[in-house]
Amino acid sequence: MQRLSRRNFLQTTAAASTAFSLFTIAGTKSSGQVRGANDVLRVGIAGINGRGGAHLSELAGREGVQVTYLIDPDINLHERRSVDVEKRGGNRPTAIQDIRQALDDKNLDAVTVATPNHWHSLITIWACQAGKDVYVEKPISHNVFEGRQCVEAAKKYNRVVQHGTQNRSSSGKAKMIAAVQSEKYGKLLVSKGYCAKPRWSIGFKEPEAPPETLNWDIWLGPAPQQPFHRNLVHYNWHWFWDTGNGDIGNQGVHEMDIARWGIKDGTLPTEVWSLGGRFAYEDQGQTPNTLMSVYKFGDVTLLFETRGLVGKDKAWPAKITNEFYTTDGVIKDDKFFPHKGEPEGLKVEGDVHVAPGGPFGAWVNAVRSRKPEDNNCNAEVAHYSAALCHLGNISYRLGKEVPFSQQSKSLGDNKQVVESFETIRENVKAAGVNLSETEYRLGRTLKFDPAAEKFVGDAEADKLLTRDYRAPYVVPKEV
């Protein structure tokens, strides 16, 4: 079967949802064989503004690695980043706007993805189909369907896909999780994550013509066609549903991943509900700046608190951390706080394996060895943690407005859930909101089938597990 060229691809946009599945990977340099230590790994970086700069710093100049492509629809970034590569790596990369051009190069071995969220899965899948290994930033997906497709593509094409939830490469975090799962400190009851990071108003930006230096069609990619405005490019896309997932799917996915990691054999929940809102200001953003999400994993509750109205005073500081409530006390800050007695350091018996080299070093090693144990956070691990963020958002989006003065029956009698809601109330109040005149959105309680990755008896919720794609930027149903 002849491999499609980029030119042929662009000529067959009517079949765009399946075109890349026609790729064959035989004969490419990254055909799944073990690479020698002296082989140069040629990498393209997709998305070179913010986080992409970190990818460049990690890879350009790394022994045995050469950054040969920089890919970004904004050509204003090309020269500056090309100079960075030259300074670090000694070579001049090819700077392009269209990822498909890079994927068509048989000499390219791998890509890293630091684009907006709505592009993460499509590039990952296309890259796998083109025989390239992938390092993809968090979250691996913009919706649940996409994440599963990334898992399937990695398996089908025998690709190394590593996710940018860097804590999976931390031996300290791995030891903490081992302590939680050991039950030496009691049986886990509540696994809680915090994402309290300053997220204040982004204001309003009027639609305007896209800059001539920006390929707006490529930037939008899978997202619906819409006018350009300056709150989308280059960062505030996080706060719009078409392109981002709010802070739960931005900073929050790191702590969500740790919270899920602590639940032994935890993949996806059987129930989820959320509450929150975008409080204290009116702006162009769509996603909540405050969100509490609750997930059921058998006897364990995963509780996640996202709060953006912080950082302006000492009373409400930023808080990015995890806590594990057990029958005997609380594990937090790398210590165990028993119900009675003094705090103690965590002790773990036996070895805790984390592939060395940090996130990028482990990825490079895994690409060379093709050994699964050299990959600290593969596509399936990534999918489950990202999906939790999406499920919390789905409940929120299907919710209804209720007054703060009305105590929600959904809170139940879980002490940590009730305390989290009270924290949200006080935080919103401290931001200048009159609670007696304010409503929050109480999300729909949703039953979920972890095996089928579908909601139970809720077609409306199922629709939000995926999206309508804009051809030719279509995440295929068959990878």
N, C-alpha and C positions, 0 to 999 in steps of 0.2 A: 504494500500500500504506500503510495507516494505521500510524503509529508507535505502539508500545505505550506506554501510560502506566505509571507505577510501580504504580498500583492494579491494572491489568490483569495486570501482571507477577506481582504477589504472588498473584493469583487463579489463575495458571496454572503453579504450581510443578512440576506433573507434566511440563511441557515445558521445564523450566528450562535444560536443556543447549543448547537452540536458540533460546530466546525472544529473546535480545538480537540474534540474527542477523536478526530481522525488522525492526529499526530501519531507517528511511530517514534520510539526513542532509541531503536537500534542504531548503532553507529555514532551516537553522540558521545562526547567525552564523559558525560555523567550517566552512563548506562547501568549503574548499579553495581559496578565492580569496585573492589577495594582499591583505593588510590595510594600510590607510594608516597612516602614522606617528602620526596623531592619534587613531586608533581605540583605545579602551580595551580591553585584553585582560583579560577577566574569568576569574579562576582559582580553582579549588577545591583545597584541600590535604587529602589523605586520609592520616590518620595524623599526629597533631599533638603527640606526646610528645617523643621525643628528636630524631631527625634532622628531623622535621617542623618543629621550632622553627627550624632552619637554613633550611628552605624559606621559612618565614614571613619571616625576617629578610632573605632575598634578594629577595623579591617584593613584600611590603607596602611601599608607598611608592616603589617603582621607577617611574620615569616611564613613563606609558602602560600601567601594570599595576594591577589592583585585585583584591585577594583578597576574593572575595564569598562563598565557602563554606569552612567548616572542618568536616571530616568525621572523626569518631572515635567508636567504640562506647562509650568511657568519657566520660560527660558531666562527670566531675570536671575534665576538661581544658578544657572549652568556654569558661568565663568568662575564665579567665586568658589563654588564647590570643586570645580575642576582644578583650580589652583591649589586647593586644600589637598586633593589627592596627589598632585605632583609633588608638593612639599613633603608629604608623608610617605608616599609609595614610590616616587620617582618616575611614574608613568603618566601619560596624558590619557584620561578616559574619554570614551565617546559619550557625549551628552545629547540625549534625545528626549522627545516629548511623549512618545508612544511605546508602552511596554511591549507591544507585540513585535516591534522591530528587534528588540533585544532577545526575545524568546525565540526568534527565528534564526539566531546565530548559533550554530552547532558548537562553536568554541566557548560559549558561555556555559559555565558549570552550575551556577547557583544564583539565586536572587534573595535579597532581603527586602522586606516590605515595611515602609514607614509612612504610608499614605494615610489619608483619612479612612475611617473605619469602613465606609461603604465599599471600598476597593479591596480590603484585605483578603477576603475569601476568593474573589474572582482571580486575582493575580496568583494566589496560592494554587488554585486548581489549574489555571492555564500553565503555570510553571511546571507542575507535576506532569501534566500531559506532554509538555515539551521536553521532559527528561531533565529538569533542573531541580536541585534541592532548594529548600526554602527556610529562611528565618523570617517569621512574620510577627509583627508587633501585636500587642494586645489591643482589643480583643480579636481573636482569630476570625470572628464573624460579625456581621451586622445583624443577623437574625439566626434562629436556631437551625433552620434548614441549611443555611450556608455552612455552618460548622460541621454538620454531619457529612456534607459533600466534600469538605476538606479532608476529613478522616478517610472517606472512601477513596479519594484520589491518591492520597499518600500510600494507601495499601495497594491499590491497583497498579500503580506505576513504580512501586518500591522506592519511594522518595523519602529522604530525611526532611521532616518538617518539624522545626522547633519554634516554640512560642515565646514571646517576650514577657512572660511572667517570671522575672528574674529570680524571685525568691526560691524557685525550684532548684537553683544552682547554689543555694546557700546551705552549707553544712550546719550552721547554727539553727536555721529554720527547720531543717530536716530532723535534727535532734529534738527540737521542741515538739514536733509532730509525733515523733517516736514515743516521747514521754506521754503525750496525750493518749495515744492509742494503746499504750501498755496497760492502762487502767491501774497502774501503781498509785496514781493520785486520785483514784475514784473513777466511777463510770461517767462518761461524758453525757451531759444533759443538754447544754446549749453551747453552740459554737458561734461566737459573735465577731463580726468584723466592723470596723469603723472606717469611713472615708469622710472625714470632716476637714475640708480644704477650702480656702477662700474662693468663692465663686459668686462675685457680685455682678451688678448690672452690666450688660454689654451694650445698652442703649439701642438706638435704631439707626440703620443705614439704608438709604434709599436705593432702589434698583438703578443700575446704570449699565452702560455698555461695557463688556469685559475688556480689560487691557489687551492691546494687540499682541503683547508678549505671552498671553495666557491662552492655551487651547481649552476653551470653556467646555466644549463637548467631551473631551477626554477627562477633564477634571470631574464633571458630573458622572461620567461612566454609568454605573447601574442605577443611579438616582433619577427621578423624574426630571424632565425638562423644566427649567425654571429660570427666572431672571438672575443675573449676577448682582451680588451686593457685597460690600466689604466686611460684613460680619460672617461670611462663609470662608473667605480666603484671607489668612492662612490658619487660623486657630479656632475661631468660635463656631465652626461647623459642628463641634462636639455637642452643641446645645440645640440642634435641629434634628428632628426624627429622620429625615431623608438621608442624612449623612453621618450622624453620630448616635450615641446611646446615653447621653447624659453622663454625670460623673460616676454613676455606678458602673458604667462600661468604659470608664476612662481611668482615673486613678483607682476606682473601686474594684476593678477586676483583679488587681493584685491581692487585695485583702480578701476578696471573695474566694480566690483560689486557695489561700491559706485556710480559710474557714472550712471549705469543702474538704481540703486535704486532711484536716483533723478528724473527719468522720470516716471511720474505717469502712472501706468498700463503698463509700458514698459516691454516687454518680449524679443522678437527677432525683428530684423530690417527688412525692406523691400528692403534695398540696402546696400552693403558694398564694399569698396575698400581700398587698402593699398599701401604704397610704402616704400622702405627702402633698406637695404643691410647689408652685413657684411664688415665693412670698417676698414681701418687703419692698418690691419695686415692680414696675411694669417696663418691659423691654421686648426686644424682638425674639428672644429665646423661647423655646417650646418645652424643653425637658425640665423636670422638677429640680429645684435647687435644694430640696429637702425631701428625703424619701426613707421610709422604713419598710423593709421587706422581710417576710417571715416564710420559711420553707420547712416542710416536714420530711424528715428522713427516719421513718420508724419511730424509735424512742427518742431520737435526737432532733432538736430544733436548731436550724441555722437562722440566725438573726443578723440582719445587716442594716446599718445606720449610715445614711448619706446625708451630710449637712454642709451646705455651702455658705451659710450666714455666719462665718467665723473669721477670726484673724484680725479683727479691728481693735480688740481690747483683750486684756488678760483674762477677763471673766469667761470669754468664749474663744479659746485658742484652737488652732488646728489640731487634729487628732487622727493619726493614721496608724492603726494598730489592730491587734486581735486579742480576744480573750476566750478562754475555754472554761466553762462552768461545769463542775463535776459534782458527784454526790458528796465529795469530801472537801471541796474548796474551789479555788480559782487558779488557773494557770495563766499568767500574764507577765510581761516584761522579763521573760526567761526565768521566772521564779514560780514556786507554788505557794499560795496563800491559803492555808487550811482554815476551816471554820473555827478551830481552836488551836492556839499555839503560834509560834513565830514563822515567818516566811523562810523558805529554804530553796536552795538552788536545785535545778532539775538534774536528775541522774538517769542516764540511759545505759542499759546493759547491751553489750555487743556492738558491732560496727554498724554505722549508718552510712549507706552508700550514696554519694553524690559525685557525678562525673566531674573531674577537675577542669579548671580553665575558665571558670565563670561562664555566663550565658553564651558569649560568642566563641570562646575557646572550646567549650564543650560541643557546640554546634559544628565547628570546623573539624574537630576530632571525629565526630559522628559521621560527617560527610566522608571522611577518609576511611574510616574503619567499616562503615555500614553496620555497626553493632547497635542494636536498640538500647543497650544499657549505657551507651555513651551519650544518649540524648536525654537531657534532664526534664524536658517538658514537650512531649510529642503532641501530635494533632488531636488525639482523643482526650488527653488530659486537658488540653486547651479548650476543646469543644465543650466539655461538661461545665467548666468554670465560667466560660463566656455565656453559655446558655442560661445559667442561673441569673445573670444580669438581665438577659432578655426576658426571662419569665417574670421577674419582678416588675419590669417595665410594662409588660403586657397587662398584668393585673391592674397596675396604676392607670393605664390608658383606657381600660374598660370600666373604670370606677365612676362613682357619683359624688357630688359635692355634699358634704355634711358640715354642720357647725362645730367649731372647736368646743363649744359648751356641751355638746352631746358626747357622752362617753360611749365609745364603740364597743359593742358586744364581741367583736372580732378579737379584741385584745385577750380575752379569756383570763385565766388566772396565772399565766406564766409570769413570774416575778420580773425576769429580765425584759420581756416584751413590754410590760406595763411601765417599767422604769425608762425604757427607751422612748416610749411615747411621751412621757412626762418631760424628758430631756428635750425632745423636739418642741413641745409646747413652750417651754421656758426659753429655748433658743430663739424661736420665732418671735416671742414676746420681747425679748431683749433687743431684737433687731428693729423694734419700733412698731410692731404690728399689734393692733387692737384685736385681741382674740375674740371678744364678744361680738365683733362685727365681721369676723373672718371665717371662711369655710376652708376645709381641706378636702382633698379627694380621697375617698375610701375605696380602694381597689376591690375588684371582684374576687371572691375566694374561688380559686380554680383547682379542680382535681386534675392530676396529670399522670399519664402512663409512662414511666421511665423507659420501658422496653420499646414501645412504639414511638416514643418522643412526640406524642400527641396529647391534647387535652381530652378529658373524658366528658363526652356529651356536650361540647361547647364549640360549635362550628365557627362562631364569631371570633373566639379566641384563637382557634386553629389558623384563621386567615392571617393573624399577626405573627405566626411562626415563620412566614416567608414574606415576599413582596412581589409586586409586579415589576419586572425588569424592563429596562429600556434597551432595545436592540441597537447595536450588536453586543451590548455589555450584559450578557445573560448568564447567570449561574446555572449550568445545565442540570437537568434532572438525572441524566445518566453521565457519569464522568468518564 
